């Protein structure tokens, strides 16, 4: 299992990783590539040369055709790629189609069908509840019984590196001024404010990309998770907290979330995370039957959040209360169908410690406790990068592709 590709063996992008992307080079049309070390394998000509039955799926400008072929094909392609990159006899065939990573342009790796964002970290949900509802219960009564989620906008999912324009929207009405000479009386009509968000935030998440679809009316059990999910990628669900706080009652997030969601250009196959599987931290009370899951159902994925190049948080995915298999089971239990290219995300990942919080809302405790060099929320020009690693099958750690965004003015 040693790759002959220079620099790949023992790296975070060895043959136990092999993430997929859509790339272009030399003004060629976009097509599917696989990362090995610091190079991208142009799979199309190799697959065509070896007359693979599925070679046409690699020549497309989206991973969707490959993902739609299902888990049997996913496994056989991964085995084929591993052989190409470890067998010296294949070197003469493959090496001419390796391109340095710096010489290619990466694109949105798949066409997003639907987008659902969950809320599955008990630490994050508790923190947000205490910030937004300081006089109430941090967790609402349903939270420990189901993975809470909302539907986002597929059309605003963008690839890493896309600038993020500061959104505008409504905010809470200002507190009215007391009338001079009176007791308890106020002036002002209580009209909401409007303008660019002043509380632009991040959410550190892991996204799951659906490959194999289902029919309307069909539900996916927790045991069917790997039959439908092709791979994972880091995801940043940008959030305008002041807009969110005004609009989210009673129907939940809307404009405060829908302006942009950034994803990595690299989709790591679910098969690459087998060595990262760990038990869930525990669920109390016991979930309903359709949410029962076989352990290990969690993943040991370590995130880092970088603000302008400095690490400000290290959220652990292993702390997540609800597992990805439970998210998918709940998403489909009412018969909602899956489509190739569906994206669902974990929600903000946070741990028990302050330096493990996955949003600036939590790190600054609603803007009241600055972190780092006196920061609370994002200012124009800020660059945020999320990156993640997990244990690999070869004993080291594999890297999940980074996701970066720079804030531009409204």
Buried (B, 14 or more C-beta within 10 A) or exposed (E): EEBBBEEBBEBBBBBBBBBBBBBBBEEEEBBBBBBBBBBBBBBBBBBEEEEBEBBEBBBBBBBBBBBBBBBEBBEBBBEBBBEBBBEEEBEEBBEEBBBEBEEBBBBBBBBBBBBBBBBBBBBBBBBBBBBBEEEEEBBEEEBBEBBBBBEBBBEBBBBBBBEBBBBBBBBEEEEEEEEEEEEEEEEEEEEEBEEBBBBBBBBBBBBBBBBBBBEEEEBBBBEBBBBBBBBBBBBBBBBBBBBBBBBBEEEBBBBBBBBBBBBBBBBBBBBBBBBBBBEBEEBEEEBEEBBBBEEEBBBBBBBBBBBBEEEBBBBBBBBBBBBBBBBBBBBBBEEBBBBBBBBBBBBBBBBEEBEBBBBBBBBBBBBEEEBBEEBBBBEEEBBBBBBBBBBBBBEBBBBBBBBBBBBEEE
